[in-house]
Amino acid sequence: MIFSLPARLCSPRSEVKTAVAPLAHEIPPPADDDARAELPEICIEKGTPAFMRTVLALFCGGFATFALLYCVQPMMPLLSHEYGINAAQSSLILSVATGMLAFGLLITGPISDRIGRKPVMVAALFAAALCTIASSMMPSWHGVLIMRALIGLSLSGLAAVAMTYLSEEIHPQHIGLAMGLYIGGNAIGGMSGRLITGVLIDFVSWHTAMLVIGGLALVAAAVFWKILPESRNFRARSLHPRSLLDGFTMHFRDAGLPLLFLEAFVLMGAFVTLFNYIGYRLLAAPYNLDQVFVGLLSVVYLSGIYSSAKIGSLADKLGRRKVLWATIALMFAGLALTMFTPLLLVIVGMLVFTFGFFAAHSVASSWIGRRALTAKGQASSLYLFSYYAGSSIAGTAGGVFWHLGGWNGIGLFIGALLLIALLVALKLAKLPPLGGVKA
C-alpha cells in the first residue's frame, strides 16, 4: 500500500498506539549521529505495542533471511564429497545466492521506493521459502545452484527494504536498538540454519534438511505478513531512470556513505570466509570432529544476538564514531585466537569474532539511515549490495587461500580484510556529522 498523504494526516489509531514524536528542534541530537534534515511527525516509540510488533516482525524476517542463506555452510564438505568438487567450487552454493542477492538489491530497493516497503518484503520472504523447498528436489548440482540463485534474488526484497522501513518508522532515538534487534534475528537465523542442517545431515539427506528449513521459513513469512504494521511515513518516489541515477550519484558524493559501503564489503567478506572454511579445518586432523559437533558450533551466533542489540543501543548513547572501530578490534582478537591449535581457543575465537561482527554490522547499518537524507531505499540497497558482494566475492576467494595455505592462509586473508575495515572506521570517526552537530 502506498501512503501519499502527508504524515500529519495519518493520526495514530488507538489499537496501534504509535507515539507522536516531538518536532525536530525539540529533540537533542544524539552523541554522534548524522541528523536528518527533518523527522517524520509520526514515529513508533520504544515501549509501544507497535514497536513490539515491528521488531518482532523484522526479527522473523531477519531470521528467515539468514537461515535460508547460510543453512548450506555446514553442507559444503558433504557436497564436495557427493559431487566431487573442491572447497572453492562447493562454496558456490552460498556465493551464487549472495551474489544474486547483491544484484537484486539494486532493483528491489528502488522498487520499494515506488510501491511501498511491506508488499516487497512479504513477497520476498514467501518466494525465497518456496524456492528453498524446490531446491531440495533438484536432481543435479547445476539445478541446485540455479535455485540458490533464485533464493538470493528473492531475499533481496527483504534485505534491501528492512533497514529503510526501520529508519522511516522508528523514532530516531530508538533506531539503534530496533536495528540491533533486527540484526539479532539475522544472527538467530544464521545460527539456526547452520545448526539444523549441520545436525540433520548426519542422520538424513541434505535434501531433507533443506525441506525442513524451507518449511520453517514459510512459517516466519506468515508471521511477518500478519504482524508488521503498515508504513506511515513512506513517500512514493518516481522510478524514472533519471531519478534513480540522481539518487545513486548523491549517495556517492556524500563523504561518509561510500566508506560505510566499503565497510560492509570487508566486514561481511571476513565473516563469511571464516565460517565457510572452519568446517573443513575441524573435520580434518588433528581434530577429526563429527559433522554433528561442527554443526553445533553454530551456537557461537548467540554472542551475535546479544551484541547486535546491546552494542546498537550503546552506539545510540555514546555515538557510532566511538563504537565502530572497537567492534572491529574485537574481530581481530577473535581471529587471532582461531590461529592457535587447542580446540577450546578456536571455539572462543569464533565466539569473540562473531560478537564483534554483529556488533559492527549493527552500528554501521543503523548509520546509513542517519546519513542518507533522501532516497533511503537506494542508500540501504547500496550498503547491502556491498555487504552481500563481500560475502560472494570474498567467500569464494577465501577458498584459494585455503588451498594455498590452509588455515594460516585464511587467517592472512581475513586479517587483511579487517585491517581495511579498521582504517575505514577510523576515517569515519574523523568525519564531521551532517548539520554540523559535534560528535
N, C-alpha and C positions, 0 to 999 in steps of 0.2 A: 504494500500500500504506500502511495506517495502522499506525504503531507505537504501541501503547498501553502497552507495558511501560515501566517506569522505565529511564532511560538507563543506570544502573549495571548492569542485567542484559544490556544489549546489548554484550557484550565484543567488542572488535575482532578480526576474523578475520585470520589471518596473511597471506592473499593481498591483503587490502585495506591492512593496515598503517597504520591510523589511529592517531594518537598519543593517549594519555590525558592530558588537561590536568590541571595541578595544581588543587587546590581554590582557591576564590575568594580566601581570605585569604592564600594563598601567592603570589599574583600581584600585583606592584606596579602601581598604577593607571597608565594611560597619561597623557601630558602634560596633555591637556585633555579626554579623552573622558568622557562621562557613563556611569559604570559601571553595569552591570546589577545587579539585585538578587542574582543568583547566576549562576554559569557552569555550562553543561552539563558533565557529568562526562566525556563523550566528545567531543573536538573533533578536527578534522582540522588537523594542523600543517604548516607550510611544510616542504618537503623530502621529504614522504612521497609514495608513489605515488597515494594517494587525493587529495592536494592537487593533483597534476598532472592527474589525471582530472577533478576538479571544475572547475578553472579552464579547462581545455581545452573541456569540455562547455559551460560557461557562456559561454566565448568564442565558440563556434559559435552558441549561442543568441542572443547579442547581435549577432553578425554577421548572422544571418538576419533578426532584427527590424528593424534599421536599413536593411538592404539592401532589404527589402520595402517599408518605409515611404517611404524617400527616393529610391528609384530614379526616381520620377516628376518630381523637381525639374528636371532638365535638359530634360524634355519640355515644360515649361509654355509656352515661347514657340511651340513647334511646335503644341501643342494649341490655343493662341489662334488661330493661323492656320487650322488644319484645321477647327475648329468655329465660327469667327467669334465668339469670346468675348474679353473683356478680361482683363488680368492678374489682377485680383481674382477673377474667375469661374474662370479657369484654376487658381488656387491651391486651389480646392475639391477637386481630385483628391488633394491632400495633407491638407487641413483636414478633410474628411469622415472620412478614415482615423484621424487623430489624435484627432478629436472622439469617434468611436465607441470608440476605444481608451481614452480617458479615462473614458467612461461604463462600459465593461466592467470597468475596474479596480475599481469599487465593488462588482462582483458576484464576479469571479474571485478576488480576494484572500480574502474570507470563505469562498468555496467551498474554496480550498486549505487554509484553517484547519480544514476539516472532513474532506476526503477525502485530503489529502496534497499535497506540493509537486510531486514528479516527474510523476505522472499528468496533472496540469493543464498543466504546461509542455510535455510531449510532445504532447498532443492539440492544444495551441495552435499549435505550430510546423507540424505536418502540415496542419492546417486552413488556416492562412494561406498556405502554399505552394500548396495546391490551388486556393484562391480566386484567387491571383495568376495561375495558369495559365488559369483560367476567364475572368479579366478580359481576357486577350489575345484572347479570342474574341467579346467583346461588340460588337454592331454599332452601338450608339448611345452618345452622351455620358452619358445618364442610366443606361444599363446599366453603363458603366464606373464611375460614381460609386457605384452600388449594390454592386458587387463590392469597390470600395475600402473601403466602409463595413464589409463583412463581414470584410475583411482586418484592419482596425483592431480590430474586436470580437474576432477570433480571437487576435491578438497580445497582447491584454490578459492572456491567461492566462499568458504568459511574463513580460511586463513587471511584472506585479503580484507574482509569486512569486519571481523570481530573487534579488532583494535579500534577501528573507526567508530563503530557503534558505541563502544565504551567511552571514547573521548567525546562523543556528541551528547550522550545521555547521562553520564555520571558527573556529579559535581566535581570540579577540578581539585578540591581539597581531598577527595577520596579516590582519585583516579589511580594512584599508585597501588592502593590496597585492592581495588577492583581488578586491575591488570594483573596483580600478583596472584589473585585467586584464579583468574582465567588461566594463567600460565601454570598454576598448581594443577589444574585439570589436565594440562598438557603433560605434566610430569607423571600424574597417576595413570594417564592413558599410555604413555610410553612404557612405564613400569609394568602395567597390567598386560599390555600387548606382548611384551617380551616374556613376562613371567608365564602367562597362559600357554603361549606356543612353545616356550622353552621346556616346560614340563610335559605338555601333551605329546610332543613329537617323540618322547621317549616311550610312549605307550600306544599312540595311534599315528596314522599317516599325517604328513604335513597338510594334505588336502582337508582332512577333518578338522585340524586345528584352525585353518583359515575359515572354514564354515562356521565354527564357533565364534570367532572374532567378528565375522560379518553379522551374525545374529545379535551379538551384544551391541554393535554399532547401530543396528536398526532400532533397538530399544532406546539408546541415547538420543537418536534423531527424533523419535516420537516425543520424548520428554522435552527436548529443546523446542520443538514446534509448539507444544502445548503451553509452556510457562513463560517463554520470553516475551516481555512487554513490547508492544508496537513502538516504533520510533516516534518521538515527539519533537525532536529538534532537527530532523532530516530536511534538507532542501534539495530538490532535484536540480541537477546540473545538465547542461547540454552534452550530448555525445558527439557533437561536431568535432571532426579531427583537429581543427584549429584550436578549439577549446582544450582538448586533451593535450596537445603539444604545448600549449601555453602553461598548463599545469605542471607537466614534467620539467619544462625549462625553468620555471620559477623555483621548483624544489632544488634543482642542481645549482642554482645561483645562490642559495642560502649557504651561509658559512658553516652551519652545523649539520644539516641533513645529510649531505654526501658522506660525512665522516661517520654518521650513525649507520648509513647503508653499508659502508666498508666494515664497520664493527660487527654488524650482523653476519656478514660473509665469513669472516675469520673465526668468530666465536662458534658458529654452528659447524663450520668445517672441522674445527678442532674436536668438538664434542662427538660428532658422528664418527670421525676417524677412530677415536678411542674405542667406542662401543662396537664398531664394525669388526675390529680385529682382535679385541681382547679375548673373544671366544676361541679363536684359533690358537692363541697362546696358552690358554688354560686347559684346552683339550689335549695339548701335546705335552711331552716331557719338559720339565720334571714333575708337572702337576698331574697330568693324566686324569683330569676330573671327569665325572659323568656329565652328560648333557643336562640332566635334571638340576645338578648343583650349579652349573653355569647359568641356567635359566633363572634359578632362584637368586642369583646375584643382582637381578634387576631390582631387588628391594632397595638398592642404593638410591633409587629415584625418590624414596621417601625424604631424603635430605633436600631434594629439589622442591618437593611440595611445600616443605617448611620455609625454605629460603626465598622462594619466589614471592610469597605473601609477606613474610617478615621483613625482608630487605626492601621490597617495594614500598611498604609502609614507612620504613626507616628513611628511604630516599625522599618521601614526601616531607619529612621533618627536617632532615639535615641538608637536603639538596642532592641532586643526581651527580653533580660535578664532584662531590666529595666521596661518593659511594662507588661509582662505577669502576674506577681503577683498582680499588681494594678487592672487589669481587674477582677481578682477573688475576690478581696476585694469589688469591686462594686457588684458582685453577692451576696456576704454576706449581703451587705447593703439592696439590693432588697428583699432578703429572709426575713430579719428582719421586713421590712415594711409590708409584707404579713401576718405576725403573729398578727397584730392588727385587730380589728373588723371593723372600719369605711371603707366603700367600697372604698372611694377615696384613702386611704392609701394602700389598697390592689392593686388597679389598678396601682398606682405609683410604688409600689414594683415590680409588674410584668414588668413594663416598664424598671426599672433600672436593674432588673435581666436579662432581655433579652438583653439589651445593653451590659452588662458585658459578657454574654455568647458568643455572636457572635464575640465580640472583642477578647476574649481569644482564641476561635477556629481559628480565622483568624491568630493570632500570632503563635499559636502552629503548625498549619498545614503548614504555609509557612516555618517554621523552619525545617520541615522534609526534604524538597528538598535541604536545605543548608547543613544539617548534613550528609545525605546519599551520599557517594561518587560514589557508583556504585549500580546496581540493584535497581534503584529508584522506579520502579513499585512495587517491593516487599516491599520496605520501606513504600510507601504510602498505600499499602494494609494492612500492619500490623497496621499502625496508624488508618486507618478507620475500620479495624476489631475490634480494641479496642473501637473505637468510637461507633459503632453500637451494639457491645456486651454490652456496658454500657447502651444503650437505651433499649435493650431487657431484660437484667437481672434486672437492677435497676428499669426500668419502671414497671415491674410486681411485683418485691419485694416491691415497694412502696405501692401496694395495701394492703399488710399485715399490714403495719404501719398505713394506713388509717383506716382499720377496727379495729385496736387495740387502736389508739389514736386520730383519726380524723385528723384535720389539724395540731395539735400540734405534732402528730406522724410523719406526713410528714415533718414538719419543722426540727424535730430532725434528721430524716434520711438524708435529703438534707444537713443539716448543717455538718453532719459527712463526707459526700462526699466532700463538699467544703473545709473542713479542710485538708483532704488528698491532694486535688488539690493545696492548698496554700503551704503546706510543700514541695510538688514536685516542684512547681515553684521557691521557694527559693533555693532548691537544684540545679535546673538548672542554676540559676543565678550565682552560685559559680563555675560552671564547666569552665575549660579553653577551649576556642574555638579551633577548628581544625586549624592546621597550625601555632599555637602559636600567633595568632592575638589577641591583647588585646581588651577586651570588652570596 
